[in-house]
Amino acid sequence: MSMMRPLTCAALALSLTGQALAENEKVMAGDSIGKWLDENLKHRFVVLGMATQTQPNYDSSININNDLLGIEKSALEAQIKADFELKREIFSLTMKPRYRHQTLWLEEGFNGSSSKRQDRLFINEWSLDIKPDPSVVIGYGREVRQWGPSLFMNLSNPFLLDNGRNNPYQELGGTDFLRIAHLPSYNLSYSLIANVSRGEAEARPDGFKQTYALQTEYSGVDFSLGGILSKRVENNPRLGLYGQWTANEAVILYGELSTGSGRTGCYIHDDASSPIELTFECGQQKSSKLYTNWLTGASYTLLGGGTINLEYAHYAEGYSSDEFNQLTLLNQSLQGYILGGNANADLASYLVARSTSPGLQHLRQNYLFFSYIHNNIINQVDINLRYALGIDDGSSQIIGILDWYVRDDMKLFVLGSKSLGPKNGEFKYFIKSQLYVGFEAYH
């Protein structure tokens, strides 16, 4: 019995020691994982709060008294945004989940019973990139793909209609891509790109269609060039080119174009089978005519730190004066069908949805654009002034953006826009003015 007790104690001691070592290994493993994540996982959190006031164009011939479109005049919005990035030598993983709450009012002011609430939890962007070789990257995910120096229009981009620069507080929706990139040198790249799903991007009037592209980019000492050949399913191929040249320390010259046969928006056509005798044909137009959209611009950096950009754009896919006038007259007729309770009201609503969102970057063909950007102009205050002029109809839009960094982790912002010109001009078609006031807090 005297021998059994020491053996039992020894066994118990060994068991406890083993458990202690196992627990210590778990703690060390946990500490190691935590340390690894701390060293390799980057993260950023943003909380945004914003109030919006909108003044519809009550005089517009296609939305008299805002009866047809019912544009909300007041809105409150809150967003929680998280960005995660895990990066290693052979792979990188990014994830950008979002929560968005909106309360919208048809009447002015932030009260009343006719409010509409919207809540969304979604992943706006994510991607997984793998590098099987230092010069090869294979990736899949949801992204907002943009390039080029233009501030007004991204004409060579076959994936996006809006570059999002008029309102930096409203994120563009990501769309799903499969990518294979080859980088034979530090200044040259080739990419095969497949846009396989719409993701969170804005829907086009003819629906989502997969787009395949081959893109190449080259950077020289004082210039860069890029080209992209794309093919959207059921559409003709299009070629996009873009480039810029740094003339000196203050001046940058740049340009961009896209060209291809046929147009890809929604256009009015006669249709004897329709009760309205007109219809919108959306998507690739059956035409062998070559349409070339192009933009040229320059930026000049002042000695005081501000930068001026001036751009001219010709958008050949936009409406001619006759087409735009026909569009306005048709919308007036459709409004009468809908509000008057006509038997063809459903068809009219279908056509209005296409006429008010025709899948074009802009409605007309010729534009001038000016911007002035000055960061830290007055003690942590950034300003961004934008002016766009539609040469074809004389309408224009002024946008002013002010960011005030009250702390390292917070800024207040104000964005105001005002549309000028004829009541049925493009920039004044639906909205006369808008005002956004809000804050962003970072961590």
C-alpha beads as a LAMMPS data file, in Angstrom:
LAMMPS data file: protein, C-alpha beads

443 atoms
442 bonds

1 atom types
1 bond types

-500.0 500.0 xlo xhi
-500.0 500.0 ylo yhi
-500.0 500.0 zlo zhi

Masses

1 110.0

Atoms # bond

1 1 1 0.000 0.000 0.000
2 1 1 2.896 2.321 0.877
3 1 1 4.311 1.829 -2.654
4 1 1 0.977 2.448 -4.385
5 1 1 0.448 5.888 -2.874
6 1 1 3.713 7.411 -4.260
7 1 1 3.015 5.871 -7.656
8 1 1 -0.514 7.282 -7.644
9 1 1 0.797 10.714 -6.637
10 1 1 3.477 10.541 -9.300
11 1 1 0.906 9.590 -11.947
12 1 1 -1.362 12.403 -10.838
13 1 1 1.543 14.849 -10.901
14 1 1 2.500 13.722 -14.398
15 1 1 -1.123 14.058 -15.533
16 1 1 -1.437 17.555 -14.096
17 1 1 1.916 18.518 -15.591
18 1 1 0.777 17.259 -18.996
19 1 1 -2.474 19.203 -18.741
20 1 1 -0.558 22.312 -17.718
21 1 1 1.842 21.935 -20.658
22 1 1 -1.098 21.400 -23.048
23 1 1 -2.875 24.472 -21.701
24 1 1 0.344 26.470 -22.016
25 1 1 0.764 25.327 -25.626
26 1 1 -2.813 26.406 -26.343
27 1 1 -2.158 29.810 -24.795
28 1 1 1.089 30.134 -26.747
29 1 1 -0.694 29.061 -29.933
30 1 1 -3.462 31.554 -29.262
31 1 1 -0.909 34.258 -28.578
32 1 1 0.950 33.299 -31.757
33 1 1 -2.214 33.478 -33.885
34 1 1 -3.184 36.781 -32.283
35 1 1 0.299 38.178 -32.897
36 1 1 0.257 36.912 -36.497
37 1 1 -3.116 38.534 -37.158
38 1 1 -1.976 41.744 -35.474
39 1 1 1.071 41.857 -37.738
40 1 1 -0.669 40.861 -40.968
41 1 1 -4.355 41.880 -40.766
42 1 1 -5.046 45.521 -41.530
43 1 1 -8.422 46.952 -40.620
44 1 1 -10.317 50.216 -40.759
45 1 1 -13.743 51.138 -39.414
46 1 1 -15.835 54.137 -40.503
47 1 1 -19.129 55.411 -39.133
48 1 1 -20.970 57.883 -41.370
49 1 1 -24.043 59.956 -40.571
50 1 1 -25.668 62.199 -43.185
51 1 1 -28.761 64.324 -43.738
52 1 1 -29.930 65.190 -47.268
53 1 1 -32.312 67.780 -48.664
54 1 1 -33.371 67.532 -52.325
55 1 1 -35.333 70.021 -54.392
56 1 1 -36.955 68.288 -57.401
57 1 1 -37.502 70.252 -60.590
58 1 1 -41.253 70.845 -60.313
59 1 1 -41.251 72.635 -63.694
60 1 1 -39.835 69.659 -65.592
61 1 1 -42.179 68.596 -68.385
62 1 1 -41.687 64.925 -67.513
63 1 1 -42.195 65.184 -63.722
64 1 1 -44.646 68.016 -63.095
65 1 1 -45.003 68.659 -59.361
66 1 1 -42.936 65.511 -58.744
67 1 1 -46.126 63.473 -59.232
68 1 1 -44.630 60.862 -61.544
69 1 1 -41.230 59.996 -60.051
70 1 1 -41.922 60.831 -56.401
71 1 1 -38.351 61.948 -55.664
72 1 1 -37.735 61.955 -51.884
73 1 1 -37.062 65.471 -50.591
74 1 1 -35.505 64.594 -47.234
75 1 1 -33.343 61.709 -46.054
76 1 1 -31.356 60.584 -43.042
77 1 1 -28.655 57.992 -43.557
78 1 1 -26.274 56.055 -41.307
79 1 1 -23.520 53.738 -42.495
80 1 1 -21.087 51.438 -40.737
81 1 1 -18.188 50.445 -42.968
82 1 1 -15.428 47.952 -42.191
83 1 1 -12.383 47.256 -44.366
84 1 1 -10.177 44.207 -43.749
85 1 1 -7.013 43.232 -45.608
86 1 1 -4.861 40.163 -44.991
87 1 1 -1.691 40.204 -47.064
88 1 1 1.059 37.608 -47.445
89 1 1 3.672 36.888 -50.082
90 1 1 1.580 34.391 -52.043
91 1 1 -1.951 35.621 -51.366
92 1 1 -4.047 38.568 -50.220
93 1 1 -7.630 38.665 -48.963
94 1 1 -9.819 41.776 -48.647
95 1 1 -13.328 42.114 -47.253
96 1 1 -15.536 45.236 -47.054
97 1 1 -18.834 44.545 -45.251
98 1 1 -21.348 47.382 -44.982
99 1 1 -24.454 48.274 -43.013
100 1 1 -26.678 51.065 -44.362
101 1 1 -29.822 52.592 -42.878
102 1 1 -31.934 55.190 -44.690
103 1 1 -35.128 56.957 -43.738
104 1 1 -36.708 58.859 -46.652
105 1 1 -39.494 61.448 -46.731
106 1 1 -41.448 62.656 -49.751
107 1 1 -42.232 65.974 -48.041
108 1 1 -39.730 68.559 -46.827
109 1 1 -38.392 68.196 -43.312
110 1 1 -37.465 65.111 -41.325
111 1 1 -40.902 64.243 -39.990
112 1 1 -44.312 63.185 -41.247
113 1 1 -46.074 59.907 -41.723
114 1 1 -45.034 59.193 -45.316
115 1 1 -41.527 58.074 -44.421
116 1 1 -39.858 55.017 -45.923
117 1 1 -37.209 53.031 -44.055
118 1 1 -34.517 50.910 -45.678
119 1 1 -31.920 48.728 -43.920
120 1 1 -29.225 46.682 -45.660
121 1 1 -26.345 44.503 -44.484
122 1 1 -24.120 43.440 -47.375
123 1 1 -20.563 42.963 -48.613
124 1 1 -19.822 45.694 -51.125
125 1 1 -16.327 44.471 -52.058
126 1 1 -14.156 41.411 -51.426
127 1 1 -11.335 39.721 -53.261
128 1 1 -8.908 36.822 -53.015
129 1 1 -5.660 37.151 -54.978
130 1 1 -3.144 34.303 -55.311
131 1 1 0.403 34.650 -56.680
132 1 1 1.603 31.275 -57.978
133 1 1 4.573 33.150 -59.437
134 1 1 6.004 36.621 -58.631
135 1 1 4.846 37.838 -62.054
136 1 1 1.377 36.224 -62.056
137 1 1 -1.712 37.142 -60.025
138 1 1 -4.978 35.175 -60.163
139 1 1 -7.911 36.825 -58.439
140 1 1 -11.632 36.573 -57.938
141 1 1 -13.964 38.881 -56.061
142 1 1 -16.269 41.866 -55.986
143 1 1 -14.557 45.131 -56.850
144 1 1 -14.995 48.667 -58.153
145 1 1 -12.510 48.793 -61.027
146 1 1 -11.498 52.306 -62.109
147 1 1 -8.543 53.839 -63.874
148 1 1 -7.421 56.911 -65.759
149 1 1 -6.934 60.527 -64.678
150 1 1 -10.252 61.977 -65.907
151 1 1 -12.456 63.502 -63.213
152 1 1 -15.633 63.811 -65.335
153 1 1 -16.161 60.589 -67.295
154 1 1 -14.370 57.237 -67.445
155 1 1 -15.063 56.609 -71.128
156 1 1 -12.714 53.665 -71.631
157 1 1 -14.244 51.652 -68.759
158 1 1 -16.737 49.045 -70.062
159 1 1 -17.752 47.974 -66.547
160 1 1 -19.063 51.217 -64.972
161 1 1 -21.382 54.008 -66.121
162 1 1 -20.669 56.347 -63.169
163 1 1 -17.224 57.170 -61.763
164 1 1 -18.752 58.254 -58.422
165 1 1 -16.813 61.515 -58.139
166 1 1 -19.822 63.836 -57.892
167 1 1 -20.608 62.395 -54.459
168 1 1 -17.690 60.675 -52.676
169 1 1 -19.935 59.838 -49.684
170 1 1 -22.052 57.405 -51.713
171 1 1 -19.958 54.359 -52.569
172 1 1 -20.212 52.702 -55.943
173 1 1 -21.387 49.105 -55.814
174 1 1 -18.818 46.423 -56.495
175 1 1 -19.247 43.951 -59.328
176 1 1 -17.853 40.409 -59.584
177 1 1 -14.657 39.737 -61.537
178 1 1 -12.323 36.882 -62.345
179 1 1 -8.843 38.223 -63.159
180 1 1 -5.538 36.805 -64.380
181 1 1 -2.698 39.337 -64.532
182 1 1 0.832 38.948 -65.859
183 1 1 3.469 41.508 -64.875
184 1 1 6.604 40.797 -66.948
185 1 1 8.264 43.957 -65.557
186 1 1 7.611 46.643 -62.948
187 1 1 6.088 49.012 -65.521
188 1 1 4.150 46.644 -67.816
189 1 1 1.072 44.498 -67.159
190 1 1 -1.420 42.361 -69.067
191 1 1 -4.761 41.318 -67.585
192 1 1 -7.544 38.969 -68.654
193 1 1 -10.781 40.092 -66.986
194 1 1 -14.206 38.452 -66.850
195 1 1 -17.104 40.401 -65.332
196 1 1 -19.209 37.401 -64.353
197 1 1 -21.944 38.815 -62.095
198 1 1 -23.563 42.183 -61.306
199 1 1 -22.913 42.016 -57.581
200 1 1 -23.858 45.317 -55.915
201 1 1 -23.477 47.452 -59.047
202 1 1 -26.398 49.477 -60.402
203 1 1 -28.582 47.496 -62.778
204 1 1 -28.569 48.423 -66.466
205 1 1 -31.888 48.726 -68.331
206 1 1 -31.152 45.704 -70.523
207 1 1 -30.034 43.644 -67.528
208 1 1 -26.631 42.283 -66.593
209 1 1 -24.574 40.677 -69.331
210 1 1 -21.170 39.146 -68.830
211 1 1 -18.250 41.172 -70.202
212 1 1 -14.813 39.839 -71.120
213 1 1 -11.760 42.031 -71.606
214 1 1 -8.036 42.110 -72.266
215 1 1 -6.292 45.074 -70.638
216 1 1 -2.683 46.253 -70.819
217 1 1 -0.927 49.152 -69.074
218 1 1 2.559 50.634 -69.439
219 1 1 4.256 53.322 -67.342
220 1 1 7.216 55.354 -68.596
221 1 1 9.318 57.983 -66.852
222 1 1 6.845 60.810 -67.374
223 1 1 3.880 59.129 -69.087
224 1 1 1.515 56.170 -68.852
225 1 1 -0.616 54.388 -71.453
226 1 1 -3.374 51.821 -71.260
227 1 1 -5.744 49.947 -73.521
228 1 1 -8.673 47.607 -73.039
229 1 1 -10.457 45.484 -75.635
230 1 1 -13.819 44.312 -74.305
231 1 1 -16.772 42.216 -75.472
232 1 1 -20.124 42.310 -73.683
233 1 1 -22.354 39.315 -74.399
234 1 1 -24.668 40.091 -77.368
235 1 1 -22.780 43.364 -78.008
236 1 1 -20.078 44.265 -80.488
237 1 1 -16.470 44.550 -79.252
238 1 1 -15.255 47.950 -78.024
239 1 1 -11.751 49.353 -77.768
240 1 1 -10.793 51.724 -74.970
241 1 1 -7.562 53.758 -74.766
242 1 1 -6.267 56.108 -72.059
243 1 1 -3.050 57.873 -71.218
244 1 1 -1.385 60.826 -69.561
245 1 1 1.839 62.821 -69.904
246 1 1 3.508 64.852 -67.159
247 1 1 4.742 67.868 -69.109
248 1 1 6.434 69.433 -66.074
249 1 1 6.014 69.689 -62.308
250 1 1 2.777 71.667 -62.690
251 1 1 1.125 70.401 -65.888
252 1 1 -0.352 67.006 -66.747
253 1 1 -2.063 66.349 -70.090
254 1 1 -4.353 63.350 -70.522
255 1 1 -6.939 61.756 -72.772
256 1 1 -9.311 58.844 -73.040
257 1 1 -11.535 57.245 -75.682
258 1 1 -13.706 54.275 -76.503
259 1 1 -14.835 53.189 -79.935
260 1 1 -17.002 50.478 -81.448
261 1 1 -19.910 49.900 -83.801
262 1 1 -23.424 50.425 -82.532
263 1 1 -24.688 52.133 -79.363
264 1 1 -25.469 50.427 -76.070
265 1 1 -28.060 52.606 -74.300
266 1 1 -31.857 52.896 -74.709
267 1 1 -33.135 54.671 -77.817
268 1 1 -36.606 55.480 -79.138
269 1 1 -37.901 53.542 -82.136
270 1 1 -41.217 53.472 -83.978
271 1 1 -43.307 50.411 -83.123
272 1 1 -46.642 50.053 -84.935
273 1 1 -47.542 47.059 -82.748
274 1 1 -47.403 49.154 -79.566
275 1 1 -50.537 51.049 -78.423
276 1 1 -48.232 54.040 -77.927
277 1 1 -46.635 53.419 -81.367
278 1 1 -43.186 53.958 -79.868
279 1 1 -40.817 51.811 -77.838
280 1 1 -37.352 51.861 -76.307
281 1 1 -34.776 49.454 -77.635
282 1 1 -32.111 48.847 -75.001
283 1 1 -28.761 47.151 -75.425
284 1 1 -26.659 46.821 -78.563
285 1 1 -28.201 48.729 -81.443
286 1 1 -28.082 46.925 -84.777
287 1 1 -25.761 49.302 -86.588
288 1 1 -22.424 49.101 -88.349
289 1 1 -21.799 52.801 -87.730
290 1 1 -18.702 53.508 -85.655
291 1 1 -19.315 55.554 -82.476
292 1 1 -16.224 57.069 -80.851
293 1 1 -16.428 58.715 -77.431
294 1 1 -13.407 60.759 -76.463
295 1 1 -12.149 63.128 -73.784
296 1 1 -9.139 65.389 -73.498
297 1 1 -8.022 67.240 -70.415
298 1 1 -5.257 68.988 -68.513
299 1 1 -4.448 69.615 -64.884
300 1 1 -2.388 72.486 -63.499
301 1 1 -1.053 72.610 -59.946
302 1 1 -0.791 76.140 -58.549
303 1 1 2.088 77.353 -56.393
304 1 1 -0.331 77.688 -53.482
305 1 1 -1.156 73.984 -53.627
306 1 1 -4.512 73.867 -55.430
307 1 1 -5.054 71.895 -58.653
308 1 1 -7.194 72.982 -61.615
309 1 1 -8.588 70.452 -64.094
310 1 1 -10.197 71.362 -67.432
311 1 1 -11.761 68.709 -69.676
312 1 1 -13.743 68.504 -72.893
313 1 1 -15.733 65.361 -73.695
314 1 1 -17.529 64.206 -76.820
315 1 1 -19.955 61.390 -76.031
316 1 1 -21.085 60.049 -79.411
317 1 1 -23.473 57.518 -77.833
318 1 1 -25.528 60.324 -76.258
319 1 1 -28.755 61.689 -77.724
320 1 1 -28.751 64.177 -80.581
321 1 1 -30.976 67.261 -80.204
322 1 1 -33.766 65.584 -82.201
323 1 1 -33.539 62.405 -80.128
324 1 1 -33.543 64.335 -76.857
325 1 1 -36.557 66.414 -77.899
326 1 1 -38.346 63.220 -78.934
327 1 1 -37.474 61.725 -75.543
328 1 1 -38.963 64.733 -73.713
329 1 1 -42.175 64.640 -75.763
330 1 1 -42.534 60.906 -75.237
331 1 1 -42.052 61.269 -71.479
332 1 1 -44.758 63.924 -71.379
333 1 1 -47.159 61.545 -73.136
334 1 1 -46.205 58.657 -70.850
335 1 1 -46.819 60.822 -67.791
336 1 1 -50.338 61.502 -69.052
337 1 1 -50.991 57.771 -69.544
338 1 1 -49.812 56.922 -66.014
339 1 1 -51.367 59.742 -63.996
340 1 1 -54.586 59.661 -66.034
341 1 1 -55.197 55.977 -65.330
342 1 1 -55.082 55.025 -69.005
343 1 1 -55.465 51.356 -69.959
344 1 1 -51.864 51.425 -71.182
345 1 1 -50.496 52.782 -67.870
346 1 1 -48.446 49.626 -67.169
347 1 1 -46.743 49.827 -70.541
348 1 1 -46.127 53.541 -70.008
349 1 1 -44.528 52.848 -66.592
350 1 1 -42.268 50.251 -68.216
351 1 1 -41.124 52.784 -70.822
352 1 1 -40.636 55.570 -68.263
353 1 1 -38.308 53.319 -66.269
354 1 1 -36.106 53.025 -69.355
355 1 1 -36.343 56.652 -70.416
356 1 1 -35.313 57.937 -66.975
357 1 1 -32.417 55.464 -66.701
358 1 1 -31.324 54.736 -70.270
359 1 1 -27.965 53.106 -69.531
360 1 1 -25.815 56.024 -70.727
361 1 1 -22.997 57.825 -68.920
362 1 1 -24.631 61.126 -69.940
363 1 1 -27.681 61.997 -72.038
364 1 1 -26.159 64.417 -74.543
365 1 1 -22.956 64.568 -76.602
366 1 1 -20.710 67.542 -75.823
367 1 1 -19.464 68.717 -72.424
368 1 1 -17.008 71.038 -70.720
369 1 1 -15.819 70.242 -67.207
370 1 1 -13.847 72.302 -64.668
371 1 1 -12.675 71.449 -61.171
372 1 1 -10.581 73.072 -58.457
373 1 1 -9.241 70.884 -55.639
374 1 1 -7.266 72.272 -52.714
375 1 1 -6.402 70.085 -49.729
376 1 1 -5.623 71.739 -46.386
377 1 1 -6.511 75.143 -47.796
378 1 1 -7.293 76.467 -44.305
379 1 1 -6.095 74.438 -41.307
380 1 1 -7.392 70.906 -41.974
381 1 1 -10.030 72.013 -44.508
382 1 1 -10.223 70.492 -48.020
383 1 1 -12.351 71.948 -50.816
384 1 1 -13.449 70.497 -54.141
385 1 1 -15.358 72.657 -56.637
386 1 1 -16.811 71.052 -59.777
387 1 1 -18.606 72.616 -62.744
388 1 1 -20.051 70.723 -65.723
389 1 1 -21.602 72.403 -68.781
390 1 1 -23.747 70.585 -71.331
391 1 1 -22.884 72.416 -74.528
392 1 1 -25.784 70.949 -76.505
393 1 1 -28.602 72.313 -74.324
394 1 1 -26.881 74.937 -72.148
395 1 1 -27.688 73.211 -68.853
396 1 1 -25.002 73.025 -66.179
397 1 1 -24.285 71.808 -62.671
398 1 1 -22.190 73.294 -59.869
399 1 1 -20.983 71.075 -57.022
400 1 1 -19.099 72.213 -53.948
401 1 1 -17.565 69.798 -51.413
402 1 1 -15.982 70.850 -48.116
403 1 1 -14.261 68.462 -45.678
404 1 1 -13.171 69.729 -42.241
405 1 1 -10.952 67.354 -40.247
406 1 1 -11.891 68.401 -36.725
407 1 1 -9.775 65.569 -35.265
408 1 1 -7.402 62.932 -36.580
409 1 1 -10.259 60.416 -36.437
410 1 1 -13.235 62.572 -37.502
411 1 1 -14.305 64.944 -40.226
412 1 1 -17.389 67.008 -40.928
413 1 1 -18.521 67.486 -44.518
414 1 1 -20.909 69.538 -46.624
415 1 1 -21.801 68.850 -50.253
416 1 1 -24.069 71.146 -52.229
417 1 1 -25.155 70.924 -55.867
418 1 1 -27.134 73.356 -58.022
419 1 1 -28.434 72.726 -61.539
420 1 1 -28.880 75.632 -63.953
421 1 1 -30.266 76.171 -67.435
422 1 1 -33.497 75.335 -69.291
423 1 1 -36.173 73.443 -67.350
424 1 1 -35.829 70.359 -69.547
425 1 1 -32.044 70.542 -69.821
426 1 1 -30.076 67.430 -68.923
427 1 1 -28.597 68.576 -65.619
428 1 1 -31.945 70.030 -64.529
429 1 1 -34.061 67.156 -65.856
430 1 1 -35.128 65.855 -62.447
431 1 1 -33.394 67.809 -59.648
432 1 1 -32.722 71.508 -59.100
433 1 1 -30.486 71.271 -56.037
434 1 1 -29.252 68.991 -53.279
435 1 1 -27.554 69.512 -49.930
436 1 1 -25.693 66.852 -47.905
437 1 1 -24.434 67.519 -44.362
438 1 1 -22.736 64.865 -42.258
439 1 1 -19.752 63.417 -40.479
440 1 1 -17.346 60.504 -40.777
441 1 1 -15.568 58.959 -37.770
442 1 1 -12.623 56.610 -38.281
443 1 1 -10.887 53.915 -36.286

Bonds

1 1 1 2
2 1 2 3
3 1 3 4
4 1 4 5
5 1 5 6
6 1 6 7
7 1 7 8
8 1 8 9
9 1 9 10
10 1 10 11
11 1 11 12
12 1 12 13
13 1 13 14
14 1 14 15
15 1 15 16
16 1 16 17
17 1 17 18
18 1 18 19
19 1 19 20
20 1 20 21
21 1 21 22
22 1 22 23
23 1 23 24
24 1 24 25
25 1 25 26
26 1 26 27
27 1 27 28
28 1 28 29
29 1 29 30
30 1 30 31
31 1 31 32
32 1 32 33
33 1 33 34
34 1 34 35
35 1 35 36
36 1 36 37
37 1 37 38
38 1 38 39
39 1 39 40
40 1 40 41
41 1 41 42
42 1 42 43
43 1 43 44
44 1 44 45
45 1 45 46
46 1 46 47
47 1 47 48
48 1 48 49
49 1 49 50
50 1 50 51
51 1 51 52
52 1 52 53
53 1 53 54
54 1 54 55
55 1 55 56
56 1 56 57
57 1 57 58
58 1 58 59
59 1 59 60
60 1 60 61
61 1 61 62
62 1 62 63
63 1 63 64
64 1 64 65
65 1 65 66
66 1 66 67
67 1 67 68
68 1 68 69
69 1 69 70
70 1 70 71
71 1 71 72
72 1 72 73
73 1 73 74
74 1 74 75
75 1 75 76
76 1 76 77
77 1 77 78
78 1 78 79
79 1 79 80
80 1 80 81
81 1 81 82
82 1 82 83
83 1 83 84
84 1 84 85
85 1 85 86
86 1 86 87
87 1 87 88
88 1 88 89
89 1 89 90
90 1 90 91
91 1 91 92
92 1 92 93
93 1 93 94
94 1 94 95
95 1 95 96
96 1 96 97
97 1 97 98
98 1 98 99
99 1 99 100
100 1 100 101
101 1 101 102
102 1 102 103
103 1 103 104
104 1 104 105
105 1 105 106
106 1 106 107
107 1 107 108
108 1 108 109
109 1 109 110
110 1 110 111
111 1 111 112
112 1 112 113
113 1 113 114
114 1 114 115
115 1 115 116
116 1 116 117
117 1 117 118
118 1 118 119
119 1 119 120
120 1 120 121
121 1 121 122
122 1 122 123
123 1 123 124
124 1 124 125
125 1 125 126
126 1 126 127
127 1 127 128
128 1 128 129
129 1 129 130
130 1 130 131
131 1 131 132
132 1 132 133
133 1 133 134
134 1 134 135
135 1 135 136
136 1 136 137
137 1 137 138
138 1 138 139
139 1 139 140
140 1 140 141
141 1 141 142
142 1 142 143
143 1 143 144
144 1 144 145
145 1 145 146
146 1 146 147
147 1 147 148
148 1 148 149
149 1 149 150
150 1 150 151
151 1 151 152
152 1 152 153
153 1 153 154
154 1 154 155
155 1 155 156
156 1 156 157
157 1 157 158
158 1 158 159
159 1 159 160
160 1 160 161
161 1 161 162
162 1 162 163
163 1 163 164
164 1 164 165
165 1 165 166
166 1 166 167
167 1 167 168
168 1 168 169
169 1 169 170
170 1 170 171
171 1 171 172
172 1 172 173
173 1 173 174
174 1 174 175
175 1 175 176
176 1 176 177
177 1 177 178
178 1 178 179
179 1 179 180
180 1 180 181
181 1 181 182
182 1 182 183
183 1 183 184
184 1 184 185
185 1 185 186
186 1 186 187
187 1 187 188
188 1 188 189
189 1 189 190
190 1 190 191
191 1 191 192
192 1 192 193
193 1 193 194
194 1 194 195
195 1 195 196
196 1 196 197
197 1 197 198
198 1 198 199
199 1 199 200
200 1 200 201
201 1 201 202
202 1 202 203
203 1 203 204
204 1 204 205
205 1 205 206
206 1 206 207
207 1 207 208
208 1 208 209
209 1 209 210
210 1 210 211
211 1 211 212
212 1 212 213
213 1 213 214
214 1 214 215
215 1 215 216
216 1 216 217
217 1 217 218
218 1 218 219
219 1 219 220
220 1 220 221
221 1 221 222
222 1 222 223
223 1 223 224
224 1 224 225
225 1 225 226
226 1 226 227
227 1 227 228
228 1 228 229
229 1 229 230
230 1 230 231
231 1 231 232
232 1 232 233
233 1 233 234
234 1 234 235
235 1 235 236
236 1 236 237
237 1 237 238
238 1 238 239
239 1 239 240
240 1 240 241
241 1 241 242
242 1 242 243
243 1 243 244
244 1 244 245
245 1 245 246
246 1 246 247
247 1 247 248
248 1 248 249
249 1 249 250
250 1 250 251
251 1 251 252
252 1 252 253
253 1 253 254
254 1 254 255
255 1 255 256
256 1 256 257
257 1 257 258
258 1 258 259
259 1 259 260
260 1 260 261
261 1 261 262
262 1 262 263
263 1 263 264
264 1 264 265
265 1 265 266
266 1 266 267
267 1 267 268
268 1 268 269
269 1 269 270
270 1 270 271
271 1 271 272
272 1 272 273
273 1 273 274
274 1 274 275
275 1 275 276
276 1 276 277
277 1 277 278
278 1 278 279
279 1 279 280
280 1 280 281
281 1 281 282
282 1 282 283
283 1 283 284
284 1 284 285
285 1 285 286
286 1 286 287
287 1 287 288
288 1 288 289
289 1 289 290
290 1 290 291
291 1 291 292
292 1 292 293
293 1 293 294
294 1 294 295
295 1 295 296
296 1 296 297
297 1 297 298
298 1 298 299
299 1 299 300
300 1 300 301
301 1 301 302
302 1 302 303
303 1 303 304
304 1 304 305
305 1 305 306
306 1 306 307
307 1 307 308
308 1 308 309
309 1 309 310
310 1 310 311
311 1 311 312
312 1 312 313
313 1 313 314
314 1 314 315
315 1 315 316
316 1 316 317
317 1 317 318
318 1 318 319
319 1 319 320
320 1 320 321
321 1 321 322
322 1 322 323
323 1 323 324
324 1 324 325
325 1 325 326
326 1 326 327
327 1 327 328
328 1 328 329
329 1 329 330
330 1 330 331
331 1 331 332
332 1 332 333
333 1 333 334
334 1 334 335
335 1 335 336
336 1 336 337
337 1 337 338
338 1 338 339
339 1 339 340
340 1 340 341
341 1 341 342
342 1 342 343
343 1 343 344
344 1 344 345
345 1 345 346
346 1 346 347
347 1 347 348
348 1 348 349
349 1 349 350
350 1 350 351
351 1 351 352
352 1 352 353
353 1 353 354
354 1 354 355
355 1 355 356
356 1 356 357
357 1 357 358
358 1 358 359
359 1 359 360
360 1 360 361
361 1 361 362
362 1 362 363
363 1 363 364
364 1 364 365
365 1 365 366
366 1 366 367
367 1 367 368
368 1 368 369
369 1 369 370
370 1 370 371
371 1 371 372
372 1 372 373
373 1 373 374
374 1 374 375
375 1 375 376
376 1 376 377
377 1 377 378
378 1 378 379
379 1 379 380
380 1 380 381
381 1 381 382
382 1 382 383
383 1 383 384
384 1 384 385
385 1 385 386
386 1 386 387
387 1 387 388
388 1 388 389
389 1 389 390
390 1 390 391
391 1 391 392
392 1 392 393
393 1 393 394
394 1 394 395
395 1 395 396
396 1 396 397
397 1 397 398
398 1 398 399
399 1 399 400
400 1 400 401
401 1 401 402
402 1 402 403
403 1 403 404
404 1 404 405
405 1 405 406
406 1 406 407
407 1 407 408
408 1 408 409
409 1 409 410
410 1 410 411
411 1 411 412
412 1 412 413
413 1 413 414
414 1 414 415
415 1 415 416
416 1 416 417
417 1 417 418
418 1 418 419
419 1 419 420
420 1 420 421
421 1 421 422
422 1 422 423
423 1 423 424
424 1 424 425
425 1 425 426
426 1 426 427
427 1 427 428
428 1 428 429
429 1 429 430
430 1 430 431
431 1 431 432
432 1 432 433
433 1 433 434
434 1 434 435
435 1 435 436
436 1 436 437
437 1 437 438
438 1 438 439
439 1 439 440
440 1 440 441
441 1 441 442
442 1 442 443
